[in-house]
């Protein structure tokens, strides 16, 4: 009996001790969790929410949008719709917020911002009673486009608080009048930019593998003195500002830069080549900047590989190249895959280097996202583009982990 009591007491004490240790461990990781929530989870959640949440128009003209309930999207606007819009525009003119409405509608109907602003300025001088009585006639007299169903479809579409239109725009799609989805008829740039970004990232990843693998192999097998010196050169770019490293390529690739001067001096070309502000310049500069991210994972893995494995294969009659491919290369795949994944993900979202040396030809999707955030102020479209980029990277990472990941690597 006493033994059972003692055993129960010991178990309870052990459970209390385990809970105490768990609480202590949780308190140790709590700052890291809070940091990740603040710097990673919260921004991504905000971006995802912002990509579908757009209440600006609904807050500016709620009464007009209410009169649009039940409209079939094809008939001519009714007098009630026109009169209420006239009242709202007159009010927005007095509140000096008509420009914001024009900016929102202009994203769906390019060029309509000027119509809204000019109409609002004139309606702001008219009394509300007169607008309520004959606002429909006044509105159409000011501009005939107010009587077109296309105008009101744009107003109704922009008035949705939660919408998928920005994702459609990011995929070069749009809605038809009947609610269906079709390819955009005016501009189709975003899908092409996504493809160009992925292709550029793949080229950069391949170039870093071609340049970084031999150097990492030499460093892993060289004497410590030579390896340490080379490691200093590999790490040296991290001691220099990214902006300085990027602008140095501008000095080298510009029309009268170092590269063109050397090519003309040795007679390879008679006129300067267009090297700067091209996709070539973006690939070249980013390969230089991201090369250490490939070398370091490769070196760390190669340094732990016993050289006797390759020597044993050679001593058993294998030729050098087959022995390297079948014995040494598979053992370096964890470092190779880690470096390739790191370089690819970084290059897909790179912004500074393409913006400085790429120009129009070397633009990537990150430059368009920055444009919508900083210049066009279309944060919702920027959030949709960023969300699609995030989803695309997650899908590619899943495919990589499924078919190429370290768990799928088989030696021998």
SULRAKA-V191957 format. One record per residue. N is the residue number from 1. RES is the residue in one small letter. SS is DSSP state (@ for helix, = for strand, . for the rest). Layout:
N:RES:SS, N:RES:SS
This chain:
1:x:., 2:x:@, 3:x:@, 4:x:@, 5:x:@, 6:x:@, 7:x:@, 8:x:@, 9:x:@, 10:x:@, 11:x:@, 12:x:@, 13:x:@, 14:x:@, 15:x:@, 16:x:@, 17:x:@, 18:x:@, 19:x:@, 20:x:@, 21:x:@, 22:x:@, 23:x:@, 24:x:@, 25:x:@, 26:x:@, 27:x:@, 28:x:@, 29:x:@, 30:x:@, 31:x:@, 32:x:@, 33:x:@, 34:x:@, 35:x:@, 36:x:@, 37:x:@, 38:x:@, 39:x:@, 40:x:@, 41:x:@, 42:x:@, 43:x:@, 44:x:@, 45:x:@, 46:x:@, 47:x:@, 48:x:@, 49:x:@, 50:x:@, 51:x:., 52:x:., 53:x:=, 54:x:., 55:x:., 56:x:@, 57:x:@, 58:x:@, 59:x:@, 60:x:@, 61:x:., 62:x:@, 63:x:@, 64:x:@, 65:x:@, 66:x:@, 67:x:@, 68:x:., 69:x:., 70:x:., 71:x:., 72:x:., 73:x:., 74:x:., 75:x:., 76:x:., 77:x:., 78:x:., 79:x:@, 80:x:@, 81:x:@, 82:x:@, 83:x:@, 84:x:@, 85:x:@, 86:x:@, 87:x:@, 88:x:@, 89:x:@, 90:x:@, 91:x:@, 92:x:@, 93:x:@, 94:x:@, 95:x:@, 96:x:., 97:x:., 98:x:@, 99:x:@, 100:x:@, 101:x:@, 102:x:@, 103:x:@, 104:x:@, 105:x:@, 106:x:@, 107:x:., 108:x:., 109:x:., 110:x:., 111:x:., 112:x:@, 113:x:@, 114:x:@, 115:x:@, 116:x:@, 117:x:@, 118:x:@, 119:x:@, 120:x:@, 121:x:@, 122:x:@, 123:x:@, 124:x:., 125:x:., 126:x:., 127:x:., 128:x:@, 129:x:@, 130:x:@, 131:x:@, 132:x:@, 133:x:@, 134:x:@, 135:x:@, 136:x:@, 137:x:@, 138:x:@, 139:x:@, 140:x:@, 141:x:@, 142:x:@, 143:x:., 144:x:@, 145:x:@, 146:x:@, 147:x:@, 148:x:., 149:x:@, 150:x:@, 151:x:@, 152:x:@, 153:x:@, 154:x:@, 155:x:@, 156:x:@, 157:x:@, 158:x:@, 159:x:., 160:x:., 161:x:., 162:x:=, 163:x:., 164:x:., 165:x:@, 166:x:@, 167:x:@, 168:x:@, 169:x:@, 170:x:@, 171:x:., 172:x:., 173:x:=, 174:x:=, 175:x:=, 176:x:., 177:x:., 178:x:., 179:x:., 180:x:., 181:x:=, 182:x:=, 183:x:=, 184:x:., 185:x:., 186:x:., 187:x:., 188:x:., 189:x:., 190:x:@, 191:x:@, 192:x:@, 193:x:@, 194:x:@, 195:x:@, 196:x:@, 197:x:@, 198:x:@, 199:x:@, 200:x:@, 201:x:@, 202:x:@, 203:x:@, 204:x:@, 205:x:@, 206:x:@, 207:x:@, 208:x:@, 209:x:@, 210:x:@, 211:x:@, 212:x:@, 213:x:@, 214:x:@, 215:x:@, 216:x:@, 217:x:@, 218:x:@, 219:x:@, 220:x:@, 221:x:@, 222:x:., 223:x:., 224:x:@, 225:x:@, 226:x:@, 227:x:@, 228:x:@, 229:x:@, 230:x:@, 231:x:@, 232:x:@, 233:x:@, 234:x:@, 235:x:@, 236:x:@, 237:x:@, 238:x:@, 239:x:@, 240:x:., 241:x:., 242:x:@, 243:x:@, 244:x:@, 245:x:@, 246:x:@, 247:x:@, 248:x:@, 249:x:@, 250:x:@, 251:x:@, 252:x:@, 253:x:@, 254:x:., 255:x:., 256:x:., 257:x:., 258:x:@, 259:x:@, 260:x:@, 261:x:@, 262:x:@, 263:x:@, 264:x:@, 265:x:@, 266:x:., 267:x:., 268:x:., 269:x:., 270:x:., 271:x:., 272:x:., 273:x:., 274:x:., 275:x:., 276:x:., 277:x:., 278:x:., 279:x:@, 280:x:@, 281:x:@, 282:x:@, 283:x:@, 284:x:@, 285:x:@, 286:x:@, 287:x:@, 288:x:@, 289:x:@, 290:x:@, 291:x:@, 292:x:@, 293:x:@, 294:x:@, 295:x:@, 296:x:@, 297:x:@, 298:x:@, 299:x:@, 300:x:@, 301:x:@, 302:x:@, 303:x:., 304:x:., 305:x:., 306:x:., 307:x:., 308:x:@, 309:x:@, 310:x:@, 311:x:@, 312:x:@, 313:x:@, 314:x:@, 315:x:@, 316:x:., 317:x:., 318:x:., 319:x:., 320:x:@, 321:x:@, 322:x:@, 323:x:@, 324:x:@, 325:x:@, 326:x:@, 327:x:@, 328:x:@, 329:x:@, 330:x:@, 331:x:@, 332:x:@, 333:x:@, 334:x:@, 335:x:@, 336:x:@, 337:x:@, 338:x:@, 339:x:@, 340:x:@, 341:x:@, 342:x:@, 343:x:@, 344:x:@, 345:x:@, 346:x:@, 347:x:@, 348:x:@, 349:x:., 350:x:., 351:x:., 352:x:@, 353:x:@, 354:x:@, 355:x:@, 356:x:@, 357:x:@, 358:x:@, 359:x:., 360:x:., 361:x:., 362:x:., 363:x:., 364:x:., 365:x:@, 366:x:@, 367:x:@, 368:x:@, 369:x:@, 370:x:@, 371:x:@, 372:x:@, 373:x:@, 374:x:@, 375:x:., 376:x:., 377:x:., 378:x:., 379:x:@, 380:x:@, 381:x:@, 382:x:@, 383:x:@, 384:x:@, 385:x:@, 386:x:@, 387:x:@, 388:x:@, 389:x:@, 390:x:@, 391:x:@, 392:x:@, 393:x:@, 394:x:@, 395:x:@, 396:x:@, 397:x:@, 398:x:@, 399:x:@, 400:x:@, 401:x:@, 402:x:@, 403:x:@, 404:x:., 405:x:., 406:x:@, 407:x:@, 408:x:@, 409:x:., 410:x:., 411:x:., 412:x:.
